[in-house]
Amino acid sequence: MYEGNVLKKWILAVAISAALAGCASETTTANLPAGVKLIENVQLADSQVGIPYKKYQLANGLTVILHQDDSDPLVHVDVTYHVGSARELAGRSGFAHLFEHMMFQGSQHVADEQHFEVVTEAGGTLNGTTNTDRTNYFETVPSNQLEKMLWLESDRMGFLLPALTSEKFEVQRETVKNERAQRIDNQPYGRMSERFSQAMYPVGHPYSWPVIGWTDDLNRATVDDVKHFFQRWYGPNNATLTIGGDFDEMQTLAWVNKYFGEIPRGPEVSLEQKALVNLDKTRYISMEDQVHLPLIRIGFPTVYARHPDEAALDLLANILGGGKTSLLYKNLVKDGYAVQANVSHPCQELACQMSIYALANPEKGGKLADLEQRILDSIKEFEQRGVTDDDLQKVKVQFEADTIYSLQSVSGKVSALAMNQTLSGNPNMIASDLSRYANVTKDDVMRVFKQYIKDKPMVVMSVVPQGMTSLIAHADNFTPATLPIAQTAVEGDLPKPELVSSFDRTKMPASGAAPVLKVPTIWTKTLANGIEVMGTQSTETPTVELIVYLNGGHRLVPVEKAGLATLTAEMLNESSQKRSSEALSQALEMLGSSVDFSASEYQSAIKISTLTAHLDETLAIMEEKLFQPAFNEADFTRVKQQQLQQIQHMQSDPSYLADTALSSLLYGKDNALGVNDIGTLDSVAALTLADVKAFYAQQYQGGNAKIVTVANLPESVLLPKLAGLSQWQGAAVVVPPLKPFPALKGGTIYLIDKPGAAQSVINIAKRALPYDATGDYFKSYLMNYPLGGAFNSRINLNLRENKGYTYGARTSFAGGAEVGDFVASSNVRSDVTTKALTEFVKEISAYQQKGMTDTELAFMRNSVSQGQALDYETPYQKAGFMRMIQRYQLSQDFTTQQDKIINTVTKDELNALAASELDINKMVILVVGDKAKIEADLAALGYPIETLVL
């Protein structure tokens, strides 16, 4: 089946890796630090692709996985603890996620905010994430900063509690509540998943409460509860430390043993029992929300992650609702009954579910009972239709292609190793994963359909616009039960070791020698028709990324036709003159490739991702779509209706309202930059198929095109494959000039009412400098860094870490070829809208008047210059770097010039730029929130207030 396919090589590679893993015991351990044990050594044969690694264990039970990759001068460090929300008790939800926040608040030898400061100044990035089953903390830094990261991670693993105070706890509890408000309570459909889980799982099931927690549970938490949670779950024996990148193995092991080896083992942790979830009957629930599109969600409980039936259920999900070749697309979306529809089979450690959703098209009535019936009819149709050879092939190929793409970054490889070790006890799961998908048969898919889906009880949830309960699928017949609140946050005896370190942990390790940057080697050629091609060779994965950029985009479109560039791109994603959109999608799926047309403010683009072995076939499909679009009326009617409904849907999103209004204020409604590139309801409603054809003829011309590519092929092999594009004719278009911008009413508050909003969106903005690589625009980026450009900037530390007003606050300069802007922004709790705005104004004004300090200047220099080590790792990072050179006609060594500026620009020069660019009196203030709750306090500030209606 895979003959002649690069994927066959992959299956062979992972089989070899599995075989080699069995030879680990033969590896010498004579030079290992005392207490470090080699568990296995998985290496790949020459020219094979996979994730080679070595797995060790310390005496205290800490699992250590090392993956060496010297392709870029960076390291990725991940510490994963096998604890998520599933370990919480009734009435104590949100602890795992709350504790994730606490782990960034300093430890015994690391000061408050020092973790962020150290990583950022080192030029790195950091974060933490929590899900139902695990919590992880990770940093990506230049390779000479590895010891420092191990110092930081070990200190919070072994020495967190002495620094955990009530004051820190209260601030982070407010931060988490802000995060909940921003991501759940203030988002369309935001509360759907937690309501759905209550109905899907039995009362008390570990997945029946949300990861972020219920607000009442967060409010009843105490600092002692959090300490006990740490003592129970954060021992080294419940953790995996995974390091990937460019490092010396023996030195790294010595550091790991030094920093982590003396941390005492924690309480023993047993795996949770995996019992299949069963429903006694179909459960109907519903919810009104601030939304435009009615949504139906259906779920069937199935198995759990890595259950023998998981792969077959994944294939079934794809057949039912995985894209344009699926049954749900044919029966719901194609005929316009739904704007979107999808089926997936998400799996967690303890449970999976067959998840189905559809967004109803109000133009077809929007009744969710009708959509439910169409979904059930599609399920019945599957039983009659059965499984085809193509069904199996396309899903297997896509899974295998996705596996290859996931290995394009060190962080992706480290994440895979860490997850597999944590949930399976075995980092080396690529071979078994590929095998179990490759071995799924038609009979397997039909068997799991009958066992888990056919005529089985399900959960059916309706989410409808406020006041439109007549649209729900069925009257509610389920109310979730509750359990008594647990008296303690954890169960069992807790250790209270008083660890005294064998060395002075207050001394932060020094940085190693600065790594040598590996800037991509770029080649540039011109096709026979004059199209410029810029490329670089990257041999880490057998893939090709190719992007065709066309100058124009939304800027080419008259304001009254806003949305036309986007609509035309979407039409090019539909049928060609030879094949339907479904047939084209099927052809791409059989290759594991993608071809996507899109449009943005200044350009349209064609993005191609493919395995190298399938480049020729993928380019042929792209050329068919580009040069022979069908532009038929049925596709147009459907795609236009989807775009209109998307605009209506986004008007429920406060952040979209803020972005749309701010563009209008800064650039005016008569300029393309002042109107969203998706268009307005009026502009899109007026568009015709003739408009699409006319814009296609104007935009999709060879004279507008430039190409960027990152491939494992050399230039001499790749260029001849672009012969089809070398025949592309047509002259370049001239982008029309912008009209004069409106005068800004500096110091005016513009207020958009969002009744019932849990948060207010604040934007403070002015027009600013257009893009340049080495002039004042670039220097404005450096100037802004200490103010609001880094996590530990003045504004974020004030509003998030000190006040607890928000989940995040920032300032930035963004510039294009013609103009730029400065924006300060945050989503804050409604009750502190005025206080947060006051802090914004205070911080910006103080920075404008006094500028940065010597300490901030040094921090900025270190952070920005060292961060360049992370800039060129993945194919899309390389492509983005080349696109900047191509689009703005930069010299290939522009980053060297930037580095010189970073290290020589003076504080006085940057502070003068702050004085000229950050005059708060020239900035407009935009607030989206509940007017009834916030207007009176805003008025007390003394600024004039104007109400906007979009």
Residue pairs with C-beta under 8 A, 6 or more apart in sequence:
1 393
2 8
2 11
4 613
5 613
6 542
6 611
6 612
6 613
7 397
7 400
7 401
7 592
7 611
9 48
9 49
10 49
10 50
10 400
10 403
10 404
10 434
11 400
11 431
11 434
11 435
11 438
12 48
13 44
13 45
13 48
13 49
13 50
14 50
14 430
14 431
14 434
15 431
16 44
16 45
16 48
17 42
17 43
17 44
17 48
17 50
17 51
17 52
17 428
17 430
17 431
18 42
18 428
18 431
18 432
20 41
20 42
20 43
20 44
20 45
21 40
21 41
21 42
21 428
23 41
24 38
24 39
24 40
24 41
24 42
27 38
27 41
29 37
29 38
31 250
32 38
32 56
32 253
33 253
33 254
33 257
33 261
34 257
35 58
35 59
35 257
35 261
36 56
36 57
36 58
36 59
36 64
36 253
36 256
36 257
36 261
37 56
37 57
37 58
37 59
38 54
38 55
38 56
39 55
39 56
39 57
39 63
40 54
40 55
40 428
41 54
41 55
42 51
42 52
42 53
42 54
42 55
42 427
42 428
43 52
44 50
44 52
49 404
49 407
49 541
49 542
50 430
51 67
51 407
51 413
51 416
51 417
51 427
51 428
51 430
52 67
52 68
53 65
53 66
53 67
53 417
53 427
53 428
54 65
54 66
54 249
55 63
55 64
55 65
55 421
55 427
56 63
56 64
56 65
56 66
56 253
57 63
57 64
58 64
58 236
58 256
58 257
58 260
58 261
59 261
60 235
60 236
60 237
60 260
60 261
60 263
60 264
60 265
61 235
61 236
61 237
61 238
61 265
62 236
62 237
62 239
62 240
62 241
62 260
62 261
62 263
63 239
63 240
63 241
63 421
64 240
64 241
64 242
64 243
64 253
64 256
65 240
65 241
65 242
65 243
65 417
65 418
65 421
65 427
66 242
66 243
66 244
66 247
66 249
66 252
66 253
67 242
67 243
67 244
67 245
67 410
67 413
67 414
67 417
68 244
68 245
68 246
68 247
68 249
69 244
69 245
69 246
69 410
69 413
70 245
70 246
71 246
71 518
71 540
71 873
72 245
72 246
72 410
72 518
72 869
72 870
72 872
72 873
73 142
73 143
73 144
73 246
73 515
73 516
73 517
73 518
73 869
74 140
74 141
74 142
74 143
74 245
74 246
74 410
74 515
74 869
74 870
74 873
75 140
75 141
75 142
75 143
75 145
75 146
75 149
75 243
75 244
75 245
75 246
75 247
75 410
76 138
76 139
76 140
76 243
76 244
76 245
76 410
76 411
76 414
77 138
77 139
77 140
77 141
77 146
77 149
77 150
77 153
77 241
77 242
77 243
78 136
78 137
78 138
78 240
78 241
78 242
78 243
78 414
78 415
78 418
79 136
79 137
79 138
79 153
79 157
79 239
79 240
79 241
79 242
80 134
80 135
80 136
80 137
80 239
80 240
80 242
80 418
80 419
80 421
80 422
81 134
81 135
81 136
81 233
81 234
81 238
81 239
82 133
82 134
82 233
82 238
82 239
82 240
82 269
82 422
82 423
83 96
83 134
83 135
83 233
83 234
83 238
84 96
84 130
84 131
84 132
84 133
84 134
84 135
84 211
85 93
85 94
85 95
85 96
85 97
85 130
85 131
85 132
85 206
85 207
85 209
85 210
85 211
85 213
86 132
86 133
86 206
86 207
86 272
86 349
86 350
87 96
87 206
87 233
87 272
88 94
88 95
88 96
88 206
88 209
88 489
89 486
89 488
89 489
89 490
89 491
90 204
90 482
90 483
90 484
90 485
90 486
91 217
91 220
91 483
91 484
91 485
91 486
92 217
92 221
92 225
92 485
92 486
92 489
93 209
93 210
93 213
93 214
93 217
93 218
94 176
94 210
94 211
94 212
94 213
94 214
94 217
94 218
94 221
95 213
95 221
95 225
95 226
95 229
95 489
96 130
96 135
96 211
96 229
96 233
97 130
97 135
97 176
97 211
97 212
97 213
98 172
98 173
98 176
98 213
98 218
98 221
98 226
99 135
99 226
99 229
99 230
99 234
100 128
100 129
100 130
100 135
100 137
101 128
101 172
101 175
101 176
102 160
102 164
102 168
102 169
102 172
102 226
102 230
103 128
103 137
103 156
103 160
104 115
104 116
104 128
105 112
105 113
105 163
105 164
105 168
105 172
106 112
106 113
106 114
106 115
106 163
106 168
107 155
107 156
107 159
107 160
107 162
107 163
108 155
108 159
108 160
108 162
108 163
108 505
109 155
109 159
109 505
109 506
110 118
110 152
110 155
110 156
110 163
112 163
112 168
113 792
113 797
113 801
115 126
115 152
115 156
116 126
116 791
116 792
117 792
117 859
118 148
118 152
118 508
119 125
119 126
119 139
119 141
119 149
119 152
120 126
120 790
120 791
120 792
120 859
120 863
121 859
121 862
121 863
121 866
122 141
122 142
122 145
122 148
122 511
122 862
122 863
122 866
123 141
123 142
123 145
123 862
123 863
123 864
123 865
123 866
123 867
123 868
123 869
123 870
124 139
124 140
124 141
124 142
124 145
124 149
124 866
124 867
124 870
125 139
125 140
125 141
125 870
126 137
126 138
126 139
126 140
127 137
127 138
128 135
128 136
128 137
128 138
129 135
129 136
130 211
131 211
131 348
132 206
132 207
132 211
132 348
132 349
132 350
133 348
133 349
133 350
133 422
133 423
134 419
134 422
134 423
136 418
137 153
137 156
138 411
138 414
138 415
139 149
139 152
139 153
140 410
140 411
140 870
141 148
141 149
141 870
142 514
142 515
142 866
142 867
142 869
142 870
143 245
143 246
143 247
143 512
143 515
143 869
144 511
144 512
144 513
144 514
144 515
145 511
145 512
145 866
146 243
146 247
146 252
146 255
146 512
147 255
147 509
147 512
148 508
148 509
148 511
150 255
150 256
150 259
150 260
151 259
151 505
151 508
151 509
153 241
153 259
154 259
154 260
154 263
155 259
155 505
157 234
157 236
157 239
157 260
157 263
158 260
158 262
158 263
158 264
158 499
159 499
159 501
159 505
160 230
160 234
161 227
161 230
161 231
164 223
164 226
164 227
164 230
165 223
166 223
169 223
169 226
170 804
171 801
171 802
171 803
171 804
172 804
173 218
173 219
173 221
173 804
174 804
174 805
174 829
175 800
175 801
175 804
175 806
175 807
176 212
176 213
176 218
177 215
177 218
177 829
178 759
178 800
178 804
178 805
178 806
178 807
178 827
178 828
178 829
179 212
179 807
180 212
180 213
180 215
180 218
181 758
181 759
181 827
181 829
182 759
182 806
182 807
182 827
183 190
183 212
183 807
184 190
184 191
184 194
184 210
184 212
185 191
185 758
185 759
186 654
186 757
186 758
186 759
186 827
187 653
188 289
188 290
188 291
188 649
188 652
188 653
189 289
189 291
189 295
189 463
190 289
191 287
191 289
192 287
192 289
192 295
192 297
192 461
192 463
193 210
194 209
194 210
195 285
195 287
195 461
196 285
196 297
196 299
196 459
196 461
197 207
197 208
197 209
197 210
198 208
198 209
198 480
199 283
199 285
199 459
199 461
199 478
199 480
200 207
200 208
200 277
200 279
200 299
200 301
200 353
200 459
201 207
201 208
201 277
201 351
202 208
202 277
203 480
203 481
203 482
203 483
204 483
205 277
205 351
206 272
206 350
207 348
207 350
207 351
208 480
209 217
220 485
221 489
225 488
225 489
226 489
228 488
228 489
228 490
228 494
229 489
229 490
231 266
231 267
231 490
231 494
231 495
231 496
232 266
232 267
232 490
232 492
232 494
233 266
233 269
233 490
234 266
235 263
235 264
235 265
235 266
235 267
235 269
235 495
236 260
236 263
236 264
236 265
236 266
237 265
237 266
237 268
237 269
238 266
238 269
240 418
240 421
240 422
241 256
241 260
242 414
242 417
242 418
242 421
242 427
243 252
243 256
243 414
244 410
244 411
244 413
244 414
244 417
245 410
246 515
258 503
262 499
262 501
262 502
263 499
264 495
264 497
264 499
266 495
267 492
267 493
267 494
267 495
272 349
272 350
274 304
274 349
274 350
274 351
276 301
276 302
276 303
276 304
276 351
277 301
277 351
278 301
278 457
279 301
279 456
279 457
279 458
279 459
280 457
281 457
282 457
282 458
282 459
282 460
283 457
283 458
283 459
283 460
283 477
283 478
284 460
284 461
284 462
284 473
284 474
284 475
284 476
284 477
284 478
285 459
285 460
285 461
285 462
285 476
285 478
286 461
286 462
286 463
286 464
286 469
286 472
286 473
286 476
287 461
287 462
287 463
287 464
288 463
288 464
288 465
288 466
288 467
288 468
288 469
289 463
289 464
289 465
289 466
290 465
290 466
290 652
290 754
290 756
291 463
291 464
291 465
291 649
291 652
292 362
292 465
292 645
292 648
292 649
292 651
292 652
293 339
293 359
293 360
293 361
293 362
293 366
293 645
293 648
293 649
294 359
294 360
294 362
294 366
294 367
294 368
294 462
294 463
294 464
294 465
294 468
294 471
295 357
295 358
295 359
295 360
295 368
295 462
295 463
295 464
296 357
296 358
296 360
296 368
296 371
296 372
296 375
296 460
296 461
296 462
296 463
296 473
297 355
297 356
297 357
297 459
297 460
297 461
297 463
298 355
298 356
298 357
298 372
298 375
298 458
298 459
298 460
298 461
299 353
299 354
299 355
299 356
299 458
299 459
300 353
300 354
300 452
300 453
300 456
300 458
301 351
301 352
301 353
301 452
302 309
302 310
302 313
302 345
302 351
302 352
302 353
302 354
302 448
302 452
303 309
303 310
303 313
303 347
303 351
303 352
303 452
304 310
304 347
304 348
304 349
304 350
304 351
304 352
305 347
305 348
305 349
305 352
305 423
306 347
306 423
306 424
307 352
308 436
309 444
309 448
309 451
309 452
310 345
310 347
310 352
310 436
311 436
311 437
311 439
311 440
311 444
312 440
312 444
312 445
312 447
312 448
313 345
313 352
313 354
313 448
313 452
314 345
314 395
314 399
314 437
315 387
315 391
315 392
315 395
315 437
315 440
315 445
316 345
316 354
316 382
316 445
316 448
316 449
316 453
317 343
317 344
317 345
317 354
317 355
318 326
318 343
318 391
318 394
318 395
318 398
319 326
319 327
319 382
319 387
319 391
319 395
319 445
320 326
320 327
320 328
320 343
320 356
320 378
320 379
320 382
321 327
321 328
321 329
321 341
321 342
321 343
321 344
321 356
322 342
322 343
322 344
322 395
323 329
323 585
323 589
324 581
324 582
324 585
325 394
325 582
325 585
325 586
325 589
326 343
327 378
327 381
327 382
327 385
328 338
328 341
328 342
328 343
328 356
328 358
328 375
328 378
329 341
329 582
330 378
330 582
331 337
331 374
331 377
331 378
331 381
332 338
332 341
332 358
332 371
332 374
332 375
332 378
333 339
333 340
333 341
333 638
334 638
336 361
336 363
336 364
336 637
336 638
336 641
337 360
337 361
337 364
337 370
337 371
337 374
338 358
338 359
338 360
338 361
338 371
339 359
339 360
339 361
339 641
339 642
339 645
339 646
339 649
340 357
340 358
340 359
340 642
341 356
341 357
341 358
341 359
341 375
342 356
342 357
342 358
343 354
343 355
343 356
344 355
345 352
345 353
345 354
345 355
346 352
346 353
346 355
349 423
354 452
354 453
356 375
358 371
358 375
359 645
359 649
360 366
360 367
360 368
360 370
360 371
360 471
361 641
361 645
362 645
362 648
363 641
363 645
364 370
366 468
366 471
367 471
368 462
368 464
368 471
368 472
368 473
369 472
369 473
369 474
371 473
372 460
372 473
372 474
379 453
379 454
382 449
383 449
383 454
386 442
386 446
387 442
387 445
387 446
390 586
390 590
391 445
392 440
392 441
392 442
392 445
393 590
394 586
394 589
394 590
395 437
396 437
396 438
396 440
397 589
397 590
397 591
397 592
398 589
398 592
399 433
399 434
399 437
400 434
400 437
400 438
400 592
401 592
401 593
401 611
402 592
403 430
403 433
403 434
404 541
404 542
404 543
404 611
405 541
405 543
405 609
406 412
406 413
406 416
407 413
407 416
407 540
407 541
408 540
408 541
408 543
408 874
408 875
409 873
409 874
410 873
416 427
416 429
416 430
417 427
418 427
420 426
420 427
420 428
420 429
421 427
460 473
460 474
462 471
462 472
462 473
462 474
464 471
464 472
465 471
514 866
515 869
517 868
517 869
517 872
518 872
519 872
519 881
519 895
520 536
520 538
520 710
520 872
520 878
520 881
520 882
521 536
521 537
522 534
522 535
522 536
522 882
522 885
522 892
523 534
523 535
523 536
523 715
524 532
524 533
524 534
524 535
525 532
525 533
525 535
525 715
525 719
526 532
526 533
527 533
527 722
527 725
527 726
528 726
528 727
529 702
529 726
529 727
529 728
529 729
530 702
530 703
531 702
531 705
531 706
531 707
531 725
531 726
531 728
532 706
532 707
532 886
533 706
533 707
533 708
533 709
533 719
533 722
534 706
534 707
534 708
534 709
534 882
534 885
534 886
535 707
535 708
535 709
535 710
535 711
535 715
535 718
535 882
536 709
536 710
536 878
536 882
537 711
537 712
537 713
537 714
537 715
538 710
538 711
538 712
538 875
538 878
539 712
540 712
541 712
542 611
542 612
542 613
542 712
543 609
543 610
543 611
543 612
543 711
543 712
543 875
544 608
544 609
544 610
544 611
544 612
544 615
544 709
544 710
544 711
544 712
544 713
544 718
545 607
545 608
545 609
545 709
545 710
545 711
545 875
545 876
545 879
546 607
546 608
546 619
546 707
546 708
546 709
546 711
547 605
547 606
547 607
547 608
547 707
547 708
547 709
547 879
547 883
548 605
548 606
548 608
548 705
548 706
548 707
548 725
549 603
549 604
549 605
549 705
549 706
549 707
549 708
549 883
549 886
549 887
550 603
550 604
550 605
550 606
550 699
550 700
550 701
550 704
550 705
551 602
551 603
551 704
551 706
551 732
551 733
551 735
552 565
552 602
552 603
552 604
552 698
552 699
552 704
552 733
552 735
553 565
553 599
553 600
553 601
553 602
553 603
553 604
553 677
553 699
554 562
554 565
554 566
554 599
554 600
554 601
554 602
554 672
554 677
555 601
555 602
555 672
555 673
555 735
555 736
556 565
556 695
556 698
556 699
556 733
556 735
556 736
557 563
557 564
557 565
557 672
557 695
559 669
559 670
559 671
559 672
559 674
559 675
559 683
560 683
560 686
561 679
561 683
561 686
561 687
561 691
562 672
562 675
562 676
562 677
562 679
562 680
562 683
562 684
563 643
563 647
563 677
563 678
563 679
563 680
563 683
563 684
563 687
564 679
564 687
564 691
564 692
564 695
565 599
565 604
565 677
565 695
565 699
566 598
566 599
566 643
566 677
566 678
566 679
567 639
567 640
567 643
567 679
567 684
567 687
567 692
568 599
568 604
568 692
568 695
568 696
568 699
569 597
569 598
569 599
569 604
570 597
570 639
570 642
570 643
571 629
571 631
571 635
571 636
571 639
571 692
571 696
572 597
572 625
572 626
572 629
572 696
572 700
573 581
573 596
573 597
573 625
574 581
574 629
574 630
574 632
574 635
574 639
575 581
575 584
575 629
575 630
575 632
575 635
576 584
576 624
576 625
576 628
576 629
576 630
577 628
577 629
577 630
578 624
578 628
579 587
579 624
581 635
584 621
584 624
584 625
587 617
587 621
588 594
588 595
588 618
588 621
591 610
591 611
591 614
591 617
591 618
592 610
592 611
592 614
593 608
593 609
593 610
593 611
593 614
593 617
593 618
593 621
594 607
594 608
594 609
594 610
595 606
595 607
595 608
595 618
595 621
595 622
595 625
596 606
596 607
597 604
597 605
597 606
597 625
598 604
598 605
598 607
599 605
599 677
600 677
601 672
601 673
601 677
601 816
602 816
602 817
604 699
604 700
606 622
606 626
608 618
608 619
608 622
610 618
612 711
612 712
612 713
615 711
615 713
615 721
616 721
619 721
619 722
619 724
620 724
623 724
623 725
626 700
627 728
629 696
631 689
631 692
631 693
631 696
633 689
636 689
636 692
640 684
640 687
643 678
643 679
643 684
644 681
644 684
644 685
646 678
647 678
647 679
647 680
647 681
647 684
648 681
650 656
650 678
651 657
651 950
654 754
654 757
654 759
654 761
654 827
654 928
654 929
655 761
655 827
655 928
657 752
657 754
657 761
657 928
657 950
658 752
658 761
658 763
658 825
658 926
658 928
659 676
660 676
660 950
661 750
661 752
661 926
661 928
661 948
661 950
662 763
662 765
662 823
662 926
663 673
663 674
663 675
663 676
664 674
664 675
665 742
665 744
665 750
665 765
665 924
665 926
666 673
666 674
666 741
666 744
666 765
666 766
666 767
666 821
666 924
667 673
667 674
667 738
667 741
667 742
667 767
667 819
668 674
668 739
668 740
668 741
668 742
669 675
670 739
671 738
671 739
671 741
672 738
673 738
673 818
673 819
675 683
678 684
679 687
698 733
699 733
700 730
701 728
701 729
701 730
701 731
701 732
701 733
702 725
702 728
702 729
702 730
703 730
703 731
703 732
703 733
704 730
704 732
704 733
705 725
705 728
706 886
706 887
707 722
707 725
708 879
708 882
708 883
708 886
709 718
709 879
710 875
710 876
710 878
710 879
710 882
711 718
738 818
738 819
741 767
741 819
744 766
744 767
744 922
744 923
744 924
745 924
745 944
746 766
746 919
746 920
746 921
746 922
746 923
746 924
747 920
747 921
747 923
747 925
747 943
747 944
748 924
748 925
748 943
748 944
748 945
748 946
749 925
749 926
749 927
749 938
749 941
749 943
749 944
749 945
749 946
750 924
750 925
750 926
750 927
750 945
750 946
750 947
750 948
751 927
751 928
751 929
751 931
751 934
751 935
751 938
751 945
751 946
751 947
751 948
752 926
752 927
752 928
752 929
752 947
752 948
752 949
752 950
753 929
753 930
753 931
753 947
754 928
754 929
754 930
754 931
755 930
755 931
755 932
756 930
757 830
757 928
757 929
757 930
758 829
758 830
759 827
759 828
759 829
759 830
759 929
760 827
760 828
760 829
760 830
760 833
760 836
760 927
760 928
760 929
760 930
760 934
761 825
761 826
761 827
761 926
761 927
761 928
761 929
762 824
762 825
762 826
762 827
762 828
762 833
762 836
762 837
762 840
762 925
762 926
762 927
763 823
763 824
763 825
763 925
763 926
763 927
764 823
764 824
764 825
764 837
764 840
764 841
764 844
764 920
764 923
764 924
764 925
764 926
765 821
765 822
765 823
765 824
765 923
765 924
765 926
766 821
766 822
766 919
766 922
766 923
766 924
767 819
767 820
767 821
767 822
768 780
768 813
768 815
768 819
768 820
768 821
768 822
768 917
769 776
769 777
769 780
769 813
769 815
769 820
769 917
770 777
770 815
770 816
770 817
770 818
770 819
770 820
771 777
771 815
771 816
771 817
771 820
771 888
772 778
772 815
772 888
773 884
773 888
773 890
773 894
773 897
773 898
774 894
774 897
774 898
774 901
776 913
777 813
777 815
777 820
778 898
778 901
779 901
779 905
779 909
779 910
779 913
780 813
780 822
780 913
780 917
781 789
781 813
782 860
782 864
782 901
782 902
782 905
782 910
783 852
783 910
783 911
783 913
783 914
783 917
784 811
784 812
784 813
784 822
785 793
785 860
785 863
785 864
786 793
786 794
786 852
786 853
786 856
786 857
786 859
786 860
787 793
787 794
787 795
787 811
787 843
787 844
787 847
787 852
787 914
787 918
788 794
788 795
788 796
788 809
788 810
788 811
788 812
788 824
788 843
789 810
789 811
789 812
790 796
790 863
793 810
793 811
794 843
794 847
795 809
795 810
795 811
795 824
795 839
795 840
795 843
796 808
796 809
796 810
798 809
798 839
798 843
799 805
799 806
799 809
799 826
799 828
799 836
799 839
799 840
800 806
800 807
800 808
800 809
803 832
803 835
803 836
803 839
805 826
805 828
805 829
805 832
805 835
805 836
805 839
806 826
806 827
806 828
806 829
806 836
807 827
808 826
808 827
809 824
809 825
809 826
809 828
809 836
809 840
810 824
810 825
810 826
811 822
811 823
811 824
811 825
811 844
812 822
812 823
813 820
813 821
813 822
813 917
814 820
814 821
814 823
815 821
817 887
817 888
822 917
822 918
822 923
824 840
824 844
826 836
826 840
828 836
830 929
830 930
830 933
830 934
831 933
833 927
833 929
833 934
833 937
833 938
834 934
834 937
834 938
834 940
834 941
837 925
837 927
837 938
837 941
838 941
841 920
844 918
844 920
844 923
845 920
847 914
847 918
848 914
848 915
848 918
848 919
848 920
849 915
850 911
851 907
851 910
851 911
851 914
851 915
852 860
852 907
852 910
852 911
852 914
854 907
857 907
857 910
860 902
861 902
861 903
864 902
865 899
865 902
865 903
868 895
868 899
871 877
871 881
871 895
872 878
872 881
884 890
884 894
885 891
885 892
885 894
891 897
925 943
926 948
927 934
927 938
931 947
935 945
938 945
939 945
